[in-house]
């Protein structure tokens, strides 16, 4: 089923429960740039991983959407001195597996319109098998 199962118009709590034990960072209303939303996501990442110097942003979104989010997060004051990278899903990319291994922290990104619950969960489990913990999931609604 889609990530949202029935509907992604629910509350943040419903999205958190939908993602089981992956901490929920923020649900953005669309893909447009929202400076305060980006600052809030960046601050949440920084607070959950205060010692992480290398942070990977990954998921099953189009590469340009992952790149855009990563660039926006990198520009935020709270993450400016850290190295953020992005990669495709660890389920389809060997480069992503290497990036997970090199990262101090991992953030998943999902989109209610195209991400599947099973895919997000499988990515989380694969990242755990690689010895890393997912800080949270940024969800595009």
Helices and strands as residue ranges (DSSP letters): H 12-18, E 24-28, H 35-48, E 54-59, H 63-75, E 83-87, H 94-102, E 105-111, H 117-129, E 134-140
